[in-house]
Amino acid sequence: MNLNPKLSRRSFLVGSAAVGGGLALGLRLPPFGPAVVRAADGSPEINVWVVIKPDDTVVIRMARSEMGQGTITGLAQLVAEELECNWSKIVYEYPTPGESVKRKRAWGDFSTGGSRGIRTSHEYVRKGGAAARMMLVQAAANQWGVPASECVAANSVITHKASKKSTTYGKVAEAAARLEAPKDVPLKNPKDWKVIGKPVKRLDTRDKVTGKQVYGFDLKLPGMLNAAIKECPVFGGKVKSFDAARVAGLRGVKKVVQVGDTAVAVVADTWWNAKTALDQLPVTWDEGPNAKISQANIDSMLKAGLDAEQAFVGNQAGDAKKAIAGAAKKVEAVYAYPFQNHVCMEPMNATARYTADRCEVWVPTQDGEASFAAVLAASGLPADKCEVYKINLGGGFGRRGAFQDYVTQAVNIAKQMPGTPIKLLWSREEDMVQGRYHPIMQCKLVGGLDAANNLTGLHMRLSGQSILAAVRPAIVEQQKGRDPLAFQGVADAGEHSYGYTMPNLLIDHAMRNTHVPPGFWRGVNINQNAVFIECFMDELAEAAGKDPVEFRRQFMGPHPRNLAVMNAVAERIGWTKPAPAGVHRGIAQMKAFNSFVAAACELSVKDGNKVKIHRIVAATDCGYAVNPAQIERQVSGSFVYGLSALFMQECTVKDGAIEQKNFDAYQSMRIAQMPKVETIIVQGGGDVWGGIGEPTICVAAPAVLNAIYKATGKRYRTLPLMNHGVELV
């Protein structure tokens, strides 16, 4: 089977995997050792991370996924730093999860989510580059009959310092591939980094701007047919009946199939013909009891949780309830955050080919191993008869990670047409109504102040969905019913720990799960928790008669890195200086995904409801900034996501189904609405490796909400702002 040559440029697995049904790699050989393991073109593999071609091209293999966030370039920088190779001659490719199984997970974790792409793999990928360099240097030293300690490597060239002899990586790669891997692999001191920390150009940009990048949406295979699918719009519903004969004679239609208990698909020569027929297919649904649920039912259930007696504690110090009961002044507020959809620009899709002894799937996925597991389960075949070939994603944001429903569907359809590649592509409407939504949440906050306006106690009660109860119930069971992720950003410890120390504190969660399936939506629970706590901190500061920044500082002594990023944005925005006439400022900070982030904004409001954000200053301390230019882009992109959610994004339920079915009802901000973003990178170093793709998103909304209050005197506590008639201009 020959694949699209555009695709094979970037992935040796996608480009060569199906030739004869297998890979051109010696997969049963160990990744290190005297026998040479070769890539598809015959080039020697130095180790699982590095292949060197005779022309000195360096192929770096990456298990993580590229979905626009620049992870692959950052990971390549980590490998290249230790490898000492020529950056201009680097290309990348994806190993497959099937290969990884055969090699005992030699590439480690395939999951790209939770802003973990770099922060949880930096050490072992750097060691992969360092080990490859050591082997290349040793091979050159062996040829010259000199100690390896007398040789140095730089820019893919090895030089013997005494004799000035030199050679290139490509010339010694074959010999290096035969060496045993070193057991002791020291890494560079960060002060000696030359590639890490530099704003190098991304490896995937050229193909995207020239149109050579192939997404799952674009994939073409010989003999391929296309499928459009429709699942019961009410979650929990099933297919009752459908009349396939009504569309069997329509143009291009090949087959109408039921997919599991809940969906129907039409397979045709083109996707448009499949969708056109599907739109005309009579389907009767058994919608079940969830068809009676409305948004009002859900809101009422969450509201009851705000005062429920039972709740799971996520953070506690002292006796907050007692302190509040004896307070001279109480401040109370209720906030609410809605369901939201991922709305990836590329809808869910996967291409599957099934036979009785082989199942292969090509898919844009955030987690190749999760996709592989879905293929095994759906096909019923063992691991050595299945494979997944990963394709760059047209957006992920959490939708394409833990949730592999689209992969399962593709395999189920392909099983009903053995031997034929089937590309399943969801319509935008299907993508909207079959999401895994940002969890809905309400929050009641109560603070107590003494006669001197000092905060004596704070109680933050969350009421809403648990993602883990739906997706990872074993974790919730281990936690005796508690979902630790519900407390992201306000937890008592860890990568999402609370950035304030208060004498009496209680943060708890009344779990209220709905029939709408929750998911990991970019940033996840930090998004609502930042709005809740950072807006309420402003409310407390006002009640205490104190400046919001000064009020926060009195609780941040034990949190110097939180304080540092907040101080950085306050200084850059000119917090202590008068703002221009008609301009108002707001601020917020949080620790998320092991990074410390803060934002301060300047905005103006006209006619009471038209908000113009003039600038946002963002500070990020992720420990080590691998690619500063990419960090700046991710921060700006985070604000697009966060501000769109703040002003105009909400999913609501009517008759058990999601009402918003396309971009006309679920909009994103336009370029003209985008404020100027100024990014401050704080190099905190130490043992901290924080995330980038998600953390900053959470501080945009509370900073803007706090500034809107300053401008209008109105405190908006339920989102999105369009429901209050407030628009972004």
N, C-alpha and C positions, 0 to 999 in steps of 0.2 A: 504494500500500500504506500503510495507516495503522498506526502503532505504538501500543503502550500509552502513554497520556498520562502515566503516572507516569514513564516513562523519558525522555520528551521534555523534562521540566522541567529536567534537568541537562545534557543533551547535545544541542546543535543538530544534531550529526551523526547521532546515533541518532534524534533526533526529527524530522528532515526529510530524511534521506538518501535514503529510498526513494521519495519522491514523484516519479513519473515516471522512477524509476531513477537520478536524479542529485541533486546538491546545488543548493540555491538560492543558491549563492555564485558570484561572478564569478571562478572559479578560474583562468582563463587570463590574468587581469590581474595585474600585479606587486603585491606586498604593500604597497609604498609608491608614491605617484605621484599625478598629478593626477586620474586616473579613480577614482571612488568604488567600492570593493569593498564589497558589502553582505552582511550576515548573512542568515539565512533569513527573519527577520521584517522585513527592509528596513533595519534599523539600520546606520549607517555603521561600517565597520571603520577604526579609526585606524591600526593596523598589525596584524600577524598575532597579536599578543598581546592586543589591547584592542579591544573593541566598546563603543560608548557608545550607550545608548538615549535617546530623547527625555525620559524621566522620570528621567534621571541614573543609571539602573542601569548598573553597570559589569560587562561580561562579560569575564572573564579566561580565556584559552584555555591549557590545560596539556597538554603531550604526555606527561608522566609519568602513572603510574597510581596510583590510590588503592586501597589494600588494607587499610585500618585503621590505617596508621602515621602519617597526618596530613600526608603529603607535599604534597598539593594545597593545604592551608591554608598551609603554610610557603611554598610557591612564590607563592601569592597575596599573602602578606605582602611578599615581595620586590618584586613588581610594584607593589603598592599604595604601598609606601614611596616609590618614585620617582615614581609617578603622582600622588601627593597627592590621592587620591580618598576618598570617604566609605566607610569599611569596611562600614557597615551596609547598603550597597546593592550589595555585590559578590555575583555568582554566578559559577560556573565551568562550562566545557564542554570536551570533548575534541575536538581536530581529528583527522582520520583520516590514516592513513599514505598512503592514496591521494592525498589533498589535498597531503600533504607532498611526495610525489614530483612532483606537478605544479608545486609551488612551489619545487622544488630544495632540499628539506629545510629549509624556512623555520623550522620549529620545533625543529630539531636532533634530538638523540637521544631516542627514545621509550622506551628501556630503563629500567626501574625495578628495579634490583637492585644488589647490592654497596654498599648504603647510598649510592648516587650521586644520588638524586633531586634533592637540593638542592646538594650539594657540587660537582657538576660542571656545574651549569647556572645557578648564582647570578648570574654576571656578565651573561650575555646576556639572562636574563629581566628583570633589573633595568634593563638598557639598553632593553629593550622598553618598560617602564613610563616611563622617563625620556624616551625619544623621543616617546611619546604625549603626555606632559605638555607638552613643548616645542611640539608641534604645536598642541595645544589653546590654549596661552597665545598663540602667534603668531596663531592665528585670531581670538582676542578682540582682540588688539592691532591687527590689521588693520581690524577693524570700528570701533574707536575712533580709528584713525589715530594711534596712539602707538607708541613703541618697545616691543618685547616686554620689554626689560630693565627697564621701569618697572612691569611687572605681576608679580603673584605668584599662586600657586595653593595652595589649601589646602582640604581636605574637599570636593573637587569644585566649588569656587567659584574663579573668577578675578577678581582685583581690581586695578584701576589705582590704584596707591598715591597718586598726586597728586590725582586727581579723585574718588576713592572709588567710581568706577563699578564695577559687578560684574556678572557673568553666571555661568551654570552650564555645566558640561561638556556637558550634553545640548543646550543651545541653540547651541553653537558646534561640535558634533561634525561636522555635515555639512560645514562650511567647513574644519575641520581635516583631514578625510579627503581633501580635494583638494590639500593641501600636499605638497611634496616632504619626504621624511624628512630630518631633520638628519644630517649626516655625523659631526659631533663631538658625542658624547653623554656629558658628564661625569656621574659618579655621586657621590652624597652621601658625605661623610666619616662613618664609623660613629658618631662622637660626636653627629651630628645626627639619627640615626635616631629615629623616633617610633613606627613600627609593628613594624619588625624588633626582636626582643628582648622583645616584649610577649606575655603569655599570652592572646592573643585566642582567642575561641571558634572551634571548627572549623566549616568550612562544610558538612560532610556530616552533622553530628550530628542535626539536626532530622529529616531524612528517615528516618534509621535508627531513631530512637526512636518515630516516629509510624507506622512501617511503610510509608512511601512509597518507600523505597529499593528499586529493582529490581536484583536480581542476575541473572547468567546463568541461574541455577537457576529464576528466576521468570518469565523472558521469555515472552511470548505474542505470536504473530503470526497473522494470519488464515490459516486453512487449514493450520496447522502440525501436523505429526505428530511423534511422539516415538520415540527410538531408545535401546535398551539394548545394550551391547556386552560381549563376552567375548573376551579375547585369550589366547593360549596362556600358561598360568601359568609355564612354564619359559622363561626368556629365551633367545631363539635358536630356539625351537620354531616350528612352523607348523601350519596347519590341514591335516589329512589328508582328512577328510570330515565331512559333517553331513547330517542328514535333515530338510530343510525341511518335507516333507509332514506330519511328525508334529505340527507346531504351526500349520500353515497355517489350520486351522479354529478355532483358539482365539479367544476374545473379543477383538475390536479389532485383531487382527493384520492388517497390510497387506502386509508383505513380509519375507522373510528374505534377508539378503545377506551375501556374504563381503566382508570389508574388508581389502584387501591380501592378503598371504600368511599373516598371523598371527592374524586375528580374524574373528568372526562377529557380526552384529548382527540384532536383530529390530526392525522398525519397526511401531508400532501407534498407535492413537488417543490413548492415554495412556501415560505412562512405566510405570506399574505393570503395565498389560497387557503392555507390551513386555518388562519384566523377568520377569513370571510365565511368559511363553512361553519366554523365553531359558533360564530355569532348567530347563525341561522339554525343551529342544532337545538331541537326541543329537549330540554332537560328538566326533570322534576326532582326537586331536592327534598329530602327529609331533614328539615332544619332543626328539629329537636327543640328542647325547652329553652335554649339560649336565644331563640328568635324573639322571645318576649322581653329581652333585656334592652334598656335604653340607657343613654348617658346619665340621665337623672338618677336611675337606679344605682349606677356605679358611684356617682358623686355622693349619694346619700349613704352608701355603705362605708365609704372612706370617711365621711364626716363623723359617723358614729364611732369610728376608731380613734378619733382625736381625744375622746374622753373615756375610752374603754379602760377597765381596771387592769386587764392583762396586757402586757407588752414586753418585748425582748430588749434588754438593756445593752447598749453598745458602748456607752462611755459614762462613767460615774465618778464623782468625787464629792465627799462630804454628804450633806443632806439638803439637796436643793429644794425639795418640797417644804421642809420645815423653814428654811431660810426665806422662801418666798412668802409663806404664810405669815411670817413675822415682819415682813418688809414694810417700810413707811410708804412706799409707792410701788405699784405694780404696773408693768407694761405688758400688754398682751396683743398678739397678732396671729392671724391665720392666713397661710399662703397655700397656693395650689399650683401644681404643674401637670400638664396634660399628657395624653398619649402622643407620640410623634413617630414618624416613619423615617427610615433611612434614606429613601428616595435616591438610591444610586443611579447615576446617569445611565449606566448599562443595566437593564433589568436582569433578573435571575435567568441563568441559562446553563446548559450543559449538553455535551454531545456524547452519546454512548453507542458502542457497537458490542453486541452480545452474540456469542455462539455457545454451544453446549459445553465447550471446554476453554472459553476465553471471554473475558469482559474487560473492555477498555473504555475509559472516560476521559474526555478533554474538558477541563473546567476552569473558569476563573474562581479561585478559592483562596480564602484567607488561611486555610488549614488543610494542606494536602493529606495529612494523616486522617483527619475527620472525614474528608471526602472518600478516602480509601476504605475506611470502616463502613461508610454508607454503601459503597459499591459491593463490598463483601456481603453485607446483610441483604441487600436487594437482589443480588445475583444468585446467592446461594452457593457460590464457588469458593474454593480455598484461596488463600492469599497468593500462592504461586501461579494462579491462573487469572489474576486480576492486576490491573494497573491504572494509575491516574496520572495524566499529563497536565501539569499546571500551566495556565496561561495568565498573562498580566491582566489585572482587574480594572474594569471601568468604574471604580469606586467599590468600597467595601463597608467601612464605618461600623463593622460588627455584624452586619447581616450575613456575610458569607463565611463566617467562622464556625460557631457552634451549631449553626442551623444548616443542614444539608438536605432539606426537603426537595429542592430542585434536582439534586443529584439522584436521589432515590426515585423521583418521578421519571427522569430520563432513562434510568436502567429498567424500570418497570415497563416503559413503553417499548424500549429496544428488545426486551425479552419476548414481546408479542410480534416482533418482526425480525427474527434471528438472522444475523449476517449483514444486516443493513445499518449503516451509521444513521442515527437519528439525532438531529439537533433540536432540542427543546428550548424555546425562547418564550419567556413570559411576556405578555403585553404589559404596558404601563398600568393599565387598570388592575390586572392581576397582581402586579407587584405592589400596588397600593393597598389592596384589600386582603392580601395574604402575607402581610409583614410580620415581623417579630418586634413589637413596638417598644419605644422608650417607656419604661414603667410609669404609670400614673401615680401621683403622690400628693397628699395634702400634709400640711405641717402646722401645728399649733405651738407657738413659742410664748413663754411667760418669763419675764425677768423681774427680779425684786431689787429695789434700791433702798438704802437706808436714808436717814434724815440728812446726811451729808452728801447724798446723791452718789454714793459708792455702790457698785453692783454687789449684791450679797448672794444672789442665786439665779440660775438659769435652767429652765426645763424646756427641752426641745422634743416634742412628740411627733414622730413620723407616722403616717397612716397610709398604707398603700401596698403595691405589689412587691413580691419577691421574685427576682429573676432566677435565683438559684433553686427555689422551690419548684420551678417549672423545668429548669434545664439541668441542674446538678442536685437533685434531691438528696443524694447521699451526703453531700456536704451539710445541708440543713439538718439532716438526721444526726450527723456527728455533733452538730452544734446544739442539739436538743431543741430543734425547731427554729432556731435563730438564723437569719441570713446576714452574715458579716458584711456582705457587699452593700447592704442597705445603708451602711454608715460610712461610705466612702467620703473622705474629706472631713468627717467629724468623729472618726474612730479614736480609740484610746491609745493606739500604737500602730506602727507599720507604715506602709507606703502611702496611706491616706489618712494620716493622723491629724487630729485637731490642732490648729495653730495657736490656740489660746490656753492658758492655764488659769482656771477660775476656782475660787474657794469652795463653791457648792454648785455642782453641775450634774444634770441628768439628761442624757440623750437616749431615747428609746423608740421602739418601732412596733406599732400595732399592725401585724401582717394582715392585709386584706387583698386576697387574690381574686382577680376577675377571670372571665372566660376568654378575654382577649390575651393572646400569648405575648409575654414580655420578652425583650431581647437586649443585647448589649449594644446600645446606641451610642455612638462616639462620645466618650467621656463618661457615659452611664450615669451612676447616681451622684457624681460630683456636680452635675449640672443643676439639679434641683437643690441639692444641699447647700451649694454656694449661694444660690438666690436666697434660700431661707435664712441662713445664718448671717451672711454678709449684709443683707438688707436690714435684718433685725439689729445687727450691731449698730447701724446708723440710727435706727429707732431708739435704741438704748442710749446712744450718745446724745441724741437730742433731748431725751427725757432727763439726762444727767446734766445738761447744759454744757457739754464739752464738744470740742472739735472731734470729728470722726476718726481722724488719724491718731490724735493724742489719746483718745479713748481706747483705741485698739492697742496702742503701744504699752499701756499699763498691764496688759495680760500676756505680752509676747516676750518677756525676758527669757524664759526657758526655751524659746523658739527663735534663735538668732537668724536662721536662714529664712524663715518666714518674714521676720522683721526686715532683713536686708533687702528682699525684693520689694516689699511694700515701701520702704524708705526710698528705694531707687526710683520707683514710678512717681512717688510724691514729689521728689526733688525735680525730676525731669518735667513734670506737668506744671511745676511752679505752685505747689499747694499752698505755701505760706504767703504767696503774693496775690494781689487782686487779679481776678480773671478779667478779660476784656468785657466791655459792656454787653449785657445780654447773654453772656456765656456762663455756664455753670459746670461744676466738676463733681465727679463721683469716683469712688475707689473701692477695691475689693482684693482679697488675697486668699490663697489656699495652698495646701500641699496635696498633690495628686500624682499618682503613678510614680512616686518617689522623686518628683520634681517639685520645686517651690516656685509658685507663680503669683503674679499680681498684675492688676491693670488699673489705670486711672484714665478718665476720659474728660473731654470738654465737649459740651453740646449746647444748642439753643433750641427753644421751642417757640413756634409761631402759631398764632390763632388758637392757642391752648392745646393743640393736639398734633401739630406737625413737628416732628423731631429731626433735627439736623445734627449728626455727630461729626464734629470737626476733626477730632483726632483722638486716638487711643494710644497710650503709652503702655507697653507690656514688658514686664521683666520676667525672665526665666532662669532659674538655677537648676540645671539638669545634671550637675556634677561635672561632666565633661562634654563639651560641645564638639561633636565629631565633624559636623559641617555647618558652620555658622550661617551661610547663605540659605541652606535648606531649613534651618531653624526659623529664620525670618519668614520664609514662605509658609511654613507650617503654622506659625503664630497668626499670620494674616488669614490663612485659610480657616483656622479655628474660629476666628471672629466672624467670618462669613457664615459659618455653620451656627455659631452661638447667637448672633444677632438675627439671623433668619428665624431661628426658633423663638426668640424673644418677641419679635414683632408680628409674625404671621403664620406660624406653623402649629397646627393642632389637628389631631384625629379624634373624631367623635363617633359614638355608636348609636345607631337607630335600628330597631328590630333585630338586634344581635349582630349587625354587620357594620363595618367601617363605612362612613358616609363619603369621605373624600376619595375620589377615584382618579384624579389626574392633577396636573400642575395648575389648572385653573382654580382649583379649590385648595391647593397646598403649594404655596408659592415660596420662592427664595428671593433674597434681596438682589437688586440689580447693581451693575457696576457703578452707576451714578450715585447710588446710595452708600457706597463703601467709603468709610472714613480713612483718613491718613493713619497708618499704623507705624509707630516707632518702637522697635524692638531693642531691649537691653538684655544682653546675655551676661549673666553672672556666672563666672567660672568657679564654682564652689569646690570642685575636686573632691579629695578624700576618697572614701569608699562608696560614694554615691554615683550610681549610673541611673539617671531618671529618664522618663519618657518625654516625648515631644508632641506626637500627633494628637493627643487628647487633653493634656492638662490645662492649657491656656483657655480652652473653650469655655470653661466654667466661670471665669472671672469677668467675662465681657458683659453678660446680662446684669449681674448685681451692680457693677460699676455704673452702667447706663441707667438702671432703675434709680440708683441713689442720686444721680445727677438730675434725672427728670423730676424727682421730688423737690430738689433744690430750686428747679426752674419753675415748677407749677404749684408746689404745695400739696400735690396729690400723690399718695402712696399707693401704687398699683401692686397688688399682692397675688393676683391670679393672671396666668399667662394663657395665650399670647395677648399682646397689647392691642391687636386689632379688635378684640372683643370689647375694648373700652373706647373704640373710635380713635385710637392713637396710631399714627402712621409714620413710617420712616421716609424721609425725603432727602 
